[in-house]
Amino acid sequence: MTNRSRPLKTRLQLIGQYTGHYAVLCAIAVVCVFPFWWTLVTAISTEGNIFAFPPTFWPKAPSFDNFIEVFKAIPIWSFFRNSVLIAVFTVFWKLLLCSLAAYPLARLKFRGRKLVFGLILATLVLPSEVNFLVNFITITQMSLVDTYTGVILPNVVTAVAILLLKQAFEEVPQDLIDAARVDGASEWVIFSRIMLPLITPWLATVGILTAVESWNEYIWPSIVMSKPDEFPLSVGVLYLRGTFGSSTRVIAAGTLITIVPTLLAFLFTQRFFMRGMDGAVK
C-alpha cells in the first residue's frame, strides 16, 4: 500500500509544481501582452471610451479606418524605407566591428588585454543618454548632422555585443585554431573562414537585438535629423500627435504599424535567437 502511494504522491507534487510554474508564466505573459492588445483594440475600434476602467478587452464596431488615416496623414512608406536603411547598415557595421574587437580579446594574447576588456565592460554602467552630448558634438564636428551616418555611427559598437561575441569565440575549441595555424592559415583566414561561420547563431542574436534596438530608437534620430523626409518610422509616426492631436485611435494605429515589423522579424528569426542565447548562457 505504501509503495503504491509514493508514486501517486510524487505525481501529484509534480503536477502541483508544474501548475504553479505555468500559472506564473501565464501571469507574466498577460502583463507583457496587455499593452499591445490594448493598443490593437484601440486602433481597430471606432466606438466606446478608450480610457474606461476596467478597460475594454474586445473592439467595438471594428474597422481599419484608423490605419487608412495614418497612410493619408504621413508618408509612411518613406519613413519605413528610412528605418530599414538605418537598421540594415547598423546591423552590418556592428557585426563587423564588434566581431573584430571580440576576436582578439578572446583568442589573442597581448599586453593590456584585461584592462581593455575591463574598460569596455565599464561602459555598461553608463546609460546611453549620457553619451548624447559628446556624440552630438562629435557628429557636428564631422559634419554628419542630418545624415544617416550620423544616426548609425554612435550605435555600431556596444559593450554588450562585444561581450556576447567574445564569449562565442571562446567556446570554439582551441585545437581547431591550432590546427589551422599549423596548416599556415593567417589570423584573418582563421577569423573570417573558421570562426565567423562557427558563431553564426551568436551573430544572428546580436543582429536581431541590434535591428530591434535600431528600429525602435527615437531620441537619438530625433536629435540628429531635422528633415522630415529623412525621419525613421519611430520619429515620423509622432507627426500623428500633431495632425490628430485628439484622435488617440489613429495614434494607436500608427504605433502598431511601427511595432509589427519587429514582431514579424523576431517571429521568423527566433530559432537563431534562441540558439545564440542558449550558447551565451552556457
N, C-alpha and C positions, 0 to 999 in steps of 0.2 A: 504493500500500500504506500509505504514511504517512497520507494523507488519510482513508483508511477507519479506520485505527486510532485516530485522535484522537477522533471522536465516541464510539466504544466506550469508550475510556478515560475520557472525560468522564462518560458514563452510569454507569460503574462507580464513579467518585468520588462522583457524586450519590447513588447507591444506598447507598454506604458512609456518607455523611453523614446521610441520612435514617434509616438503620438505627440509627446511633448516637443520633440525636435521639430516635427512638421508644423505644429501649431506656432512655434516661434518663427519659423521660416515664412509661414503664410502671413503672420502679422507684419514682418519686415517687408514682405512683398507688397502688401496693401499700402503701407506707408510710402514706399518708393513709387508705386504706380499711381496712387491717388492724384498727385498734381497733374500728371499727364492726362489722366482720364477726365479730370475736371476741366482742363483746357480743351480737350476734344469735345466734351458735352457743350461747353460754352460756344465753341466755334461753329458747331452744326445746329445749334438751337436758334430759333427765331422768336420764341415766346418765353415768358417766365422771368423771375427775378434771379439773376445770376449770383447775387450776393445773399441769397436766402440762407437761413440756418434752421435746421440742418440743410446742407447743400443738396441740389438735385443730382441724382446719380444716373438719370436717363434723359436724353434730349427731348425737348418738347417742340413739336412741329419741325422736325429736322429738315435742313436744306443746306445746299452748298453755295448759297448766295454770298455768304461772307467771304468765301475763298475767291469767288469771282470778283468781288470788290477789291481784294488785295491785288489781283493781277491788273485791275484797271487803275489802281491808285499809284502803284510804284512799278518801276522796270525790274520786275522780279527776276527775269532771266539774265539780265545784265549783272545784277548782284550775285546771282547763282554762279555765273561764269567766273566772276572775280574771286569768289570764295574757293572755287575748285582750283584755280590757278595758284592762289596763295597756299592752299593745303598741299597740293601736289609738290610744289617746289620746296616747301618747308620740310615735308617728309623726306624728299630726296636728299637735301643737304644735311639734314640731321642724321640720317642713317650713315651717310658717307663720313661726315666729320666726327661723329661720336664713335663710330667703329674704328676710325683711325686713331682716336685718342684712347680708346679702351684696350686695343690690342697690345701696345707697348706696356701699358700699366699691368696687364695680365700676364704677358709672356716674355717680356724683355727685362733684363736686369740692368739698371743704370742707377747712378748715384742720385739720391733725392726722390726716388720713385714714391716712397711712402709719404713724403712731405707734399708732393704734388697731388697725390690722391687725397690726402687729408684736407688740403685747401679746396679741392673740388667738392668734397663732402660738406665742408663748412658753409658752402653757398646754399645748402638745403635749408638752413635755419632762417634765411632771409626771404621774406615774401617778395613775389615778383614786382609788386608795386614800388618797392624801394628802388628798383633799378630804372624806373621810368624817367626820372630827371636826367641821370647820366646817359641813358640810351638816347634820349631825345636830343641832348646836346651833341652827342656823337653823330647821330643821324643828320642833324642840321649842319655840322661841320663838313660832313661828307656829301652834302647837297642831295640827300636821299629823301627829303620830305616830299610827300605826295607821290611816292613811288611804291611799287610792290616790294622792291628790295628793302626799303626802309621798314616795311611791316615784317618781312621774313627774317632779316638778318639777326635781330636780337633773340630769336627763338630757335636758331639752328643748332645750338649747343646747350645742353642742360645736364646737370649732375645726375639726375635720375636715369636718363638714357645711357650715360657713360657707366653708371653703376650696374645696370642690367646687362649691358653688353660685355662689360668686364667679367662679370660672373659667368656669362655664357662662354666666353673664350677660355676661362679657367676650367670649364667642365670638359673641354676637348682633351683626350688622352695625350700626355706628353710624348709617348712613344711614337705617335703618328707624326708629330712635328720633328722629332729627332730623325725619323726615317727619311722625311723629306729633305732635311738638311744634309744627311749623308748622301742622298742622290744628287746634291748640288743645287737644290732649289733655293732661290733667294727669299728674303723675308717678304718681299712684295708678292711673290708667287705663292708662298705659304698663306699669306693673309688673304689674297684675292681668290685663289683657286681651291684652297683646302678649308680654311677657317670659316669664311663667309658662307659657303654652301652648308656647312655643318650647323651653323647657328641660325638657319632660316626661320625657325619658329620664334626665336627671340627678336630677330629683325622685324618679323611681322607684328609682334606685340608692341614694340617701340613705334612702328609705323602707324598702327591703329590708334594708339594713345595720342600720338602727335597729330594725326589727322583730325581726331575729335577735338583736341585742345585748340588747334588752329581754326577749325570751323566755328567753334563757339566763342573764340576770342572777340571781345568787344572793346575793352578800354584802350588797348594799345593801337589798334587800327583807327579808332575814332580820334586819337591824338595825332597820329602821323598823317592821316588822309583828310583832305578838306574838299576834294572834288567829288560831288555825289555820284558821278558816273563811274568812279573807281572804288566805291564802297563795297565791302563784302556784304554778304546777306545778313549777318548778325547786326551790322550797323545800319544797313539800308532799311531793314524792317521797322526800325524806330521812327521812320517817317510817317508810319501809320498813326503814331501817337499825336502828331500834329494835324494830319489830314482828317482823322477820325478820332478826335480827342474824347468824344463821348461814346464811342462805339467800342466797348470792350470786346464784343464778339469778333469784330474784324481784326483787332489786335491779336486776339487768341488764335484766329485762323492764320495770320502771318507768322506767329510763333510756332505753330505746328509745321508750317512749311519749312521753317528753319531746322526743326528738330528731326523730322522724318528722315532726311538723308543720312544722318549719323546713326540712327536706329537701324536702317537698312544695311549700312556698311558693317556695323557690328554683327548683325544677324548673319550675314554671309561670310564673315571672317572670324566668327567666334571660335571655330575649331583651331585655327592657328593661334589665336589669342590665348586660349586655354592651355595649349601645348607650351607656349612660351612662358606663361605664368607658372605652370607646373614645374618647368625646368628652373625658373628663377627661385621658386620656393625650395626646391631640392638643393 
